[in-house]
Amino acid sequence: MKVDELVDAVNKVRLELEKEQSNLNIQVLMESLASHNGEVHQLVIPDTKGFNVIKVNDIIMCEADGYCTHFYLSGNRKIISSKSLKHFEEMIVNQQIIRVHRSYLVNL
């Protein structure tokens, strides 16, 4: 019985480490997409199938839906992310995207 508990504990730690590594990889990718003046020109948006890299200029509007964010993009594309609207708002501060309502960001 103790061997089974040890195997379960090791597997749990391994999964947690893989999750942390994935988050670190996304952060490194975001930093590499930023320009030299600190403005973000592209966003990495995690979704259920992985992640999407989109240009900030392609964003028409972002809508909060509970803890999720709906991205409405040029070309009638839509992406849903499990990250909050506030998460993305902090990433694209000082851009042409403003918060017009507690649930909406709009690209000017």
DSSP file (Angstrom, degrees, kcal/mol; ACC not computed):
  #  RESIDUE AA STRUCTURE BP1 BP2  ACC     N-H-->O    O-->H-N    N-H-->O    O-->H-N    TCO  KAPPA ALPHA  PHI   PSI    X-CA   Y-CA   Z-CA
    1    1 A M     >        0   0    0      0, 0.0     4,-1.8     0, 0.0     5,-0.1   0.000 360.0 360.0 360.0 -38.1    0.0    0.0    0.0
    2    2 A K  H  >  +     0   0    0      1,-0.2     4,-2.1     2,-0.2     5,-0.1   0.834 360.0  56.0 -67.5 -31.9    2.8    2.4    0.8
    3    3 A V  H  > S+     0   0    0      2,-0.2     4,-2.5     1,-0.2    -1,-0.2   0.911 106.4  50.7 -65.7 -41.6    4.3    1.9   -2.7
    4    4 A D  H  > S+     0   0    0      1,-0.2     4,-2.4     2,-0.2    -2,-0.2   0.898 109.8  50.1 -61.8 -40.9    1.0    2.9   -4.3
    5    5 A E  H  X S+     0   0    0     -4,-1.8     4,-2.3     2,-0.2    -1,-0.2   0.891 110.8  49.6 -64.7 -40.0    0.9    6.1   -2.2
    6    6 A L  H  X S+     0   0    0     -4,-2.1     4,-2.5     2,-0.2    -2,-0.2   0.918 110.7  49.5 -64.9 -44.0    4.5    7.0   -3.2
    7    7 A V  H  X S+     0   0    0     -4,-2.5     4,-2.4     1,-0.2    -2,-0.2   0.918 112.0  48.9 -61.7 -44.2    3.7    6.4   -6.9
    8    8 A D  H  X S+     0   0    0     -4,-2.4     4,-2.2     2,-0.2    -2,-0.2   0.910 111.7  49.1 -61.6 -43.0    0.6    8.6   -6.6
    9    9 A A  H  X S+     0   0    0     -4,-2.3     4,-2.2     2,-0.2    -2,-0.2   0.911 111.7  48.4 -64.8 -43.0    2.5   11.4   -4.8
   10   10 A V  H  X S+     0   0    0     -4,-2.5     4,-2.5     1,-0.2    -1,-0.2   0.910 111.8  49.6 -64.7 -42.2    5.3   11.3   -7.4
   11   11 A N  H  X S+     0   0    0     -4,-2.4     4,-2.3     2,-0.2    -1,-0.2   0.891 109.8  51.6 -63.8 -39.3    2.8   11.5  -10.2
   12   12 A K  H  X S+     0   0    0     -4,-2.2     4,-1.9     2,-0.2    -2,-0.2   0.916 111.7  46.1 -63.5 -43.9    1.0   14.4   -8.6
   13   13 A V  H  X S+     0   0    0     -4,-2.2     4,-2.5     2,-0.2    -2,-0.2   0.901 111.2  53.1 -65.2 -41.3    4.3   16.3   -8.2
   14   14 A R  H  X S+     0   0    0     -4,-2.5     4,-2.1     1,-0.2    -2,-0.2   0.915 109.4  48.0 -61.1 -44.6    5.3   15.5  -11.8
   15   15 A L  H  X S+     0   0    0     -4,-2.3     4,-2.0     2,-0.2    -1,-0.2   0.887 111.4  50.6 -63.7 -39.5    2.0   16.9  -13.1
   16   16 A E  H  X S+     0   0    0     -4,-1.9     4,-2.3     2,-0.2    -2,-0.2   0.903 110.2  49.4 -65.6 -41.2    2.3   20.1  -11.0
   17   17 A L  H  X S+     0   0    0     -4,-2.5     4,-2.2     2,-0.2    -2,-0.2   0.881 109.7  51.6 -65.0 -38.7    5.8   20.6  -12.3
   18   18 A E  H  X S+     0   0    0     -4,-2.1     4,-2.0     2,-0.2    -1,-0.2   0.887 109.6  50.3 -64.8 -38.8    4.7   20.2  -15.9
   19   19 A K  H  X S+     0   0    0     -4,-2.0     4,-2.1     2,-0.2    -2,-0.2   0.921 110.9  48.3 -64.8 -44.8    1.9   22.7  -15.4
   20   20 A E  H  X S+     0   0    0     -4,-2.3     4,-2.2     1,-0.2    -2,-0.2   0.891 110.9  51.3 -62.5 -40.0    4.4   25.3  -13.9
   21   21 A Q  H  X S+     0   0    0     -4,-2.2     4,-2.4     2,-0.2    -1,-0.2   0.886 108.2  52.1 -64.9 -39.2    6.8   24.7  -16.9
   22   22 A S  H  X S+     0   0    0     -4,-2.0     4,-1.9     2,-0.2    -2,-0.2   0.922 110.1  48.0 -62.9 -44.8    3.9   25.3  -19.3
   23   23 A N  H  X S+     0   0    0     -4,-2.1     4,-2.0     1,-0.2    -2,-0.2   0.882 111.5  50.9 -62.7 -38.8    3.0   28.6  -17.6
   24   24 A L  H  X S+     0   0    0     -4,-2.2     4,-2.5     2,-0.2    -2,-0.2   0.895 107.7  52.9 -65.6 -40.5    6.7   29.6  -17.7
   25   25 A N  H  X S+     0   0    0     -4,-2.4     4,-2.2     1,-0.2    -2,-0.2   0.896 109.1  49.1 -62.3 -40.8    6.9   28.8  -21.4
   26   26 A I  H  X S+     0   0    0     -4,-1.9     4,-2.3     2,-0.2    -1,-0.2   0.904 110.8  50.6 -65.0 -41.0    3.9   31.0  -22.1
   27   27 A Q  H  X S+     0   0    0     -4,-2.0     4,-2.3     2,-0.2    -2,-0.2   0.917 110.7  48.4 -63.9 -43.4    5.5   33.9  -20.1
   28   28 A V  H  X S+     0   0    0     -4,-2.5     4,-2.0     1,-0.2    -1,-0.2   0.901 111.2  50.9 -63.0 -41.1    8.8   33.6  -22.0
   29   29 A L  H  X S+     0   0    0     -4,-2.2     4,-1.3     2,-0.2    -2,-0.2   0.905 109.1  51.1 -63.0 -41.8    6.9   33.6  -25.3
   30   30 A M  H  X S+     0   0    0     -4,-2.3     4,-0.8     1,-0.2     3,-0.4   0.917 110.0  49.7 -61.4 -44.0    5.0   36.7  -24.2
   31   31 A E  H >< S+     0   0    0     -4,-2.3     3,-0.5     1,-0.2    -1,-0.2   0.865 109.2  51.6 -64.9 -35.6    8.2   38.5  -23.3
   32   32 A S  H 3< S+     0   0    0     -4,-2.0    -1,-0.2     1,-0.2    -2,-0.2   0.759 106.4  55.0 -73.8 -22.5    9.8   37.6  -26.6
   33   33 A L  H 3< S+     0   0    0     -4,-1.3     8,-0.6    -3,-0.4    -1,-0.2   0.644  87.8  98.8 -82.8 -14.8    6.8   39.0  -28.5
   34   34 A A  B << S-A   40   0A   0     -4,-0.8     6,-0.2    -3,-0.5     5,-0.1  -0.440  75.0-124.0 -72.6 145.5    7.1   42.4  -26.8
   35   35 A S    >   -     0   0    0      4,-2.3     3,-1.4    -2,-0.1    -1,-0.1  -0.224  31.2 -95.0 -80.5 178.2    8.8   45.1  -28.8
   36   36 A H  T 3  S+     0   0    0      1,-0.3    -1,-0.1     2,-0.1    -2,-0.1   0.768 122.5  57.3 -68.1 -26.4   11.8   47.1  -27.5
   37   37 A N  T 3  S-     0   0    0      2,-0.1    -1,-0.3     1,-0.0     3,-0.1   0.398 118.3-107.8 -87.5   5.1    9.6   49.9  -26.2
   38   38 A G  S <  S+     0   0    0     -3,-1.4     2,-0.3     1,-0.3    -2,-0.1   0.323  76.3 132.1  91.9  -7.8    7.7   47.6  -24.0
   39   39 A E        -     0   0    0     -5,-0.1    -4,-2.3     1,-0.0     2,-0.5  -0.574  55.8-129.0 -79.1 141.3    4.4   47.6  -26.0
   40   40 A V  B     +A   34   0A   0     -2,-0.3    -6,-0.2    53,-0.2     3,-0.1  -0.792  28.0 174.9 -91.1 125.0    2.9   44.3  -26.7
   41   41 A H  S    S+     0   0    0     -8,-0.6    15,-2.3    -2,-0.5    16,-0.5   0.576  70.6  34.4-103.2 -15.5    2.1   43.8  -30.4
   42   42 A Q  E     -B   55   0B   0     13,-0.3     2,-0.4    -9,-0.2    13,-0.2  -0.981  69.1-150.9-138.1 150.3    1.0   40.2  -30.1
   43   43 A L  E     -B   54   0B   0     11,-2.9    11,-2.4    -2,-0.3     2,-0.7  -0.931  11.5-140.1-120.6 145.5   -0.8   38.2  -27.4
   44   44 A V  E     -B   53   0B   0     -2,-0.4     9,-0.2     9,-0.2   -14,-0.1  -0.932  23.6-168.0-101.0 117.2   -0.6   34.6  -26.5
   45   45 A I  E     -B   52   0B   0      7,-3.5     7,-2.5    -2,-0.7     2,-0.2  -0.913  10.0-146.2-112.5 110.3   -4.2   33.5  -25.6
   46   46 A P  E     +B   51   0B   0      0, 0.0    36,-0.6     0, 0.0    37,-0.4  -0.523  27.4 164.9 -73.5 139.7   -4.5   30.1  -24.0
   47   47 A D  E >   -B   50   0B   0      3,-2.2     3,-1.1    -2,-0.2    34,-0.1  -0.734  54.3 -77.6-138.1-169.5   -7.6   28.1  -24.8
   48   48 A T  T 3  S+     0   0    0     32,-0.4     3,-0.1     1,-0.2    33,-0.1   0.725 127.4  46.0 -69.2 -20.8   -8.8   24.5  -24.5
   49   49 A K  T 3  S-     0   0    0      1,-0.1     2,-0.4     0, 0.0    -1,-0.2   0.405 128.2 -80.3-101.9   1.8   -6.7   23.3  -27.4
   50   50 A G  E <  S-B   47   0B   0     -3,-1.1    -3,-2.2     2,-0.0     2,-0.3  -0.935  74.4 -44.7 140.3-116.2   -3.4   25.0  -26.5
   51   51 A F  E     -B   46   0B   0     -2,-0.4     2,-0.4    -5,-0.3    -7,-0.0  -0.993  37.0-142.5-154.0 156.8   -2.8   28.6  -27.3
   52   52 A N  E     -B   45   0B   0     -7,-2.5    -7,-3.5    -2,-0.3     2,-0.6  -0.927   9.7-147.0-117.4 142.7   -3.2   31.2  -30.1
   53   53 A V  E     +B   44   0B   0     -2,-0.4     2,-0.3    -9,-0.2    -9,-0.2  -0.960  29.3 173.5-108.4 118.7   -0.9   34.0  -30.9
   54   54 A I  E     -B   43   0B   0    -11,-2.4   -11,-2.9    -2,-0.6     2,-0.3  -0.887  34.0-111.4-125.1 155.4   -2.8   37.0  -32.2
   55   55 A K  E >   -B   42   0B   0     -2,-0.3     3,-1.3   -13,-0.2     4,-0.4  -0.662  21.9-133.2 -81.8 139.3   -1.9   40.6  -33.2
   56   56 A V  G >  S+     0   0    0    -15,-2.3     3,-1.5    -2,-0.3    -1,-0.1   0.866 107.1  61.1 -59.9 -36.2   -3.3   43.2  -30.8
   57   57 A N  G 3  S+     0   0    0    -16,-0.5    -1,-0.3     1,-0.3   -15,-0.1   0.713  95.9  61.4 -64.7 -20.3   -4.4   45.2  -33.9
   58   58 A D  G <  S+     0   0    0     -3,-1.3    16,-2.2    15,-0.1     2,-0.4   0.608  81.4 102.1 -81.0 -11.8   -6.7   42.3  -34.9
   59   59 A I  E <   +C   73   0C   0     -3,-1.5    14,-0.2    -4,-0.4     3,-0.1  -0.595  39.8 171.8 -76.5 126.0   -8.7   42.6  -31.7
   60   60 A I  E     -     0   0C   0     12,-3.0    47,-2.0    -2,-0.4     2,-0.3   0.823  67.8 -16.5 -93.6 -47.3  -12.0   44.3  -32.1
   61   61 A M  E     -CD  72 106C   0     11,-1.6    11,-3.1    45,-0.2    -1,-0.4  -0.991  51.2-147.6-158.3 150.5  -13.4   43.7  -28.7
   62   62 A C  E     -CD  71 105C   0     43,-2.6    43,-2.2    -2,-0.3     2,-0.4  -0.986  17.5-164.2-121.9 136.5  -12.9   41.6  -25.6
   63   63 A E  E     -CD  70 104C   0      7,-2.6     7,-3.1    -2,-0.4     2,-0.3  -0.978  14.9-133.6-126.0 129.5  -15.9   40.5  -23.5
   64   64 A A  E     +C   69   0C   0     39,-2.9     5,-0.2    -2,-0.4     2,-0.2  -0.587  21.0 179.4 -77.6 139.7  -15.8   39.1  -19.9
   65   65 A D  E >   -C   68   0C   0      3,-2.8     3,-1.8    -2,-0.3     2,-0.4  -0.693  63.6 -67.3-139.7  82.9  -17.9   36.1  -19.3
   66   66 A G  T 3  S-     0   0    0      1,-0.3    -1,-0.2    -2,-0.2     0, 0.0  -0.590 117.4 -15.6  68.2-123.1  -17.4   35.1  -15.7
   67   67 A Y  T 3  S+     0   0    0     -2,-0.4    -1,-0.3    17,-0.1     2,-0.2   0.369 127.6  82.3 -92.8   4.6  -13.8   33.9  -15.4
   68   68 A C  E <   -C   65   0C   0     -3,-1.8    -3,-2.8    16,-0.1     2,-0.4  -0.652  66.1-144.0-105.5 163.5  -13.5   33.6  -19.2
   69   69 A T  E     -CE  64  81C   0     12,-2.3    12,-2.8    -5,-0.2     2,-0.5  -0.997   4.6-151.3-129.4 131.5  -12.8   36.1  -21.9
   70   70 A H  E     -CE  63  80C   0     -7,-3.1    -7,-2.6    -2,-0.4     2,-0.5  -0.897  11.7-156.2-100.2 125.0  -14.3   36.2  -25.4
   71   71 A F  E     -CE  62  79C   0      8,-3.5     8,-2.0    -2,-0.5     2,-0.6  -0.902   2.3-161.2-102.4 123.8  -12.0   37.7  -28.1
   72   72 A Y  E     -CE  61  78C   0    -11,-3.1   -12,-3.0    -2,-0.5   -11,-1.6  -0.934  21.6-175.0-104.1 119.1  -13.8   39.1  -31.2
   73   73 A L  E >>  -CE  59  77C   0      4,-2.9     4,-0.8    -2,-0.6     3,-0.6  -0.679  31.5 -83.7-116.1 163.1  -11.2   39.5  -33.9
   74   74 A S  T 34 S+     0   0    0    -16,-2.2     3,-0.4     1,-0.2    -1,-0.1  -0.266 111.8  42.1 -59.9 153.0  -11.0   40.8  -37.4
   75   75 A G  T 34 S-     0   0    0      1,-0.2    -1,-0.2     2,-0.0   -17,-0.0   0.721 130.2 -77.2  78.8  21.3  -12.2   38.4  -40.1
   76   76 A N  T <4 S+     0   0    0     -3,-0.6     2,-0.3     1,-0.2    -1,-0.2   0.798  88.4 150.4  56.7  32.6  -15.2   37.2  -37.9
   77   77 A R  E  <  -E   73   0C   0     -4,-0.8    -4,-2.9    -3,-0.4     2,-0.4  -0.680  26.4-167.5 -92.5 150.6  -12.9   35.1  -35.8
   78   78 A K  E     -E   72   0C   0     -2,-0.3     2,-0.4    -6,-0.2    -6,-0.2  -0.999   5.8-173.4-140.2 135.2  -13.6   34.4  -32.1
   79   79 A I  E     -E   71   0C   0     -8,-2.0    -8,-3.5    -2,-0.4     2,-0.5  -0.986   9.9-154.4-127.3 138.1  -11.4   32.9  -29.4
   80   80 A I  E     -E   70   0C   0     -2,-0.4   -32,-0.4   -10,-0.2     2,-0.3  -0.960  14.1-171.2-114.0 128.7  -12.5   32.0  -25.9
   81   81 A S  E     -E   69   0C   0    -12,-2.8   -12,-2.3    -2,-0.5   -34,-0.2  -0.875  28.6-138.2-118.1 150.6   -9.9   31.9  -23.2
   82   82 A S  S    S+     0   0    0    -36,-0.6     2,-0.2    -2,-0.3   -35,-0.1   0.436  78.3  97.7 -85.2   0.7  -10.1   30.7  -19.6
   83   83 A K  S    S-     0   0    0    -37,-0.4    -2,-0.2   -14,-0.1     2,-0.0  -0.576  81.5-104.4 -86.6 154.4   -8.1   33.7  -18.4
   84   84 A S     >  -     0   0    0     -2,-0.2     4,-1.3     1,-0.1     3,-0.2  -0.291  21.7-115.6 -76.6 161.4  -10.0   36.8  -17.0
   85   85 A L  H  > S+     0   0    0    -17,-0.3     4,-2.5     1,-0.2     5,-0.2   0.873 117.2  58.0 -61.3 -38.2  -10.5   40.1  -18.8
   86   86 A K  H  > S+     0   0    0      1,-0.2     4,-2.3     2,-0.2    -1,-0.2   0.876  99.5  58.7 -61.1 -38.3   -8.3   41.8  -16.1
   87   87 A H  H  > S+     0   0    0      1,-0.2     4,-0.9     2,-0.2    -1,-0.2   0.926 112.5  38.6 -56.0 -47.6   -5.4   39.4  -17.0
   88   88 A F  H  X S+     0   0    0     -4,-1.3     4,-1.7     2,-0.2    -2,-0.2   0.849 110.6  59.2 -75.6 -34.1   -5.4   40.6  -20.6
   89   89 A E  H  < S+     0   0    0     -4,-2.5    -2,-0.2     1,-0.2    -1,-0.2   0.906 104.9  50.9 -60.6 -40.6   -6.1   44.2  -19.7
   90   90 A E  H >< S+     0   0    0     -4,-2.3     3,-0.7     1,-0.2    -1,-0.2   0.815 108.5  53.3 -65.9 -30.3   -2.9   44.3  -17.6
   91   91 A M  H 3< S+     0   0    0     -4,-0.9   -51,-0.2     1,-0.2    -1,-0.2   0.844 113.9  39.6 -72.8 -33.8   -0.9   42.9  -20.6
   92   92 A I  T >< S+     0   0    0     -4,-1.7     3,-1.0    -3,-0.1     5,-0.4   0.007  79.4 146.3-110.9  28.6   -2.0   45.5  -23.1
   93   93 A V  T <   +     0   0    0     -3,-0.7   -53,-0.2     1,-0.2     3,-0.1  -0.325  66.8  26.8 -62.2 148.9   -2.0   48.6  -20.9
   94   94 A N  T 3  S+     0   0    0      1,-0.2    -1,-0.2     3,-0.2     2,-0.2   0.721 100.3 113.8  66.7  25.1   -1.0   51.8  -22.8
   95   95 A Q  S <  S-     0   0    0     -3,-1.0    -1,-0.2     2,-0.4   -54,-0.0  -0.419  89.4 -88.9-106.8-172.2   -2.2   50.4  -26.1
   96   96 A Q  S    S+     0   0    0     -2,-0.2    12,-3.4    -3,-0.1     2,-0.5   0.152  99.6  98.1 -85.2  18.8   -5.1   51.5  -28.3
   97   97 A I  E     -F  107   0C   0     -5,-0.4    -2,-0.4    10,-0.2     2,-0.3  -0.938  53.8-177.7-111.9 126.6   -7.4   49.2  -26.3
   98   98 A I  E     -F  106   0C   0      8,-2.5     8,-2.8    -2,-0.5     2,-0.7  -0.865  31.5-114.9-124.3 156.7   -9.5   50.8  -23.5
   99   99 A R  E     +F  105   0C   0     -2,-0.3     6,-0.2     6,-0.2     3,-0.1  -0.814  33.1 171.1 -89.7 115.8  -12.0   49.5  -21.0
  100  100 A V  E     +     0   0C   0      4,-1.1     2,-0.3    -2,-0.7    -1,-0.1   0.544  69.6   7.2-100.9 -10.8  -15.4   51.0  -21.7
  101  101 A H  E >  S-F  104   0C   0      3,-1.2     3,-1.2     1,-0.0    -1,-0.2  -0.958  85.0 -97.3-161.5 162.4  -17.3   48.9  -19.2
  102  102 A R  T 3  S+     0   0    0     -2,-0.3     3,-0.0     1,-0.3    -3,-0.0   0.732 126.1  38.3 -63.7 -18.0  -16.5   46.4  -16.5
  103  103 A S  T 3  S+     0   0    0      1,-0.1   -39,-2.9   -40,-0.1     2,-0.4   0.400 111.2  65.3-110.3   1.8  -17.1   43.6  -19.0
  104  104 A Y  E <   -DF  63 101C   0     -3,-1.2    -3,-1.2   -41,-0.2    -4,-1.1  -0.975  45.6-172.7-136.5 140.2  -15.7   45.0  -22.2
  105  105 A L  E     -DF  62  99C   0    -43,-2.2   -43,-2.6    -2,-0.4     2,-0.4  -0.981  20.7-164.1-117.4 138.9  -12.4   46.2  -23.7
  106  106 A V  E     -DF  61  98C   0     -8,-2.8    -8,-2.5    -2,-0.4     2,-0.6  -0.978  18.1-130.9-128.8 137.7  -12.6   47.9  -27.1
  107  107 A N  E       F   0  97C   0    -47,-2.0   -10,-0.2    -2,-0.4   -11,-0.0  -0.764 360.0 360.0 -85.8 121.0   -9.9   48.6  -29.7
  108  108 A L              0   0    0    -12,-3.4    -1,-0.1    -2,-0.6   -11,-0.1   0.488 360.0 360.0 -70.0 360.0  -10.0   52.2  -30.8
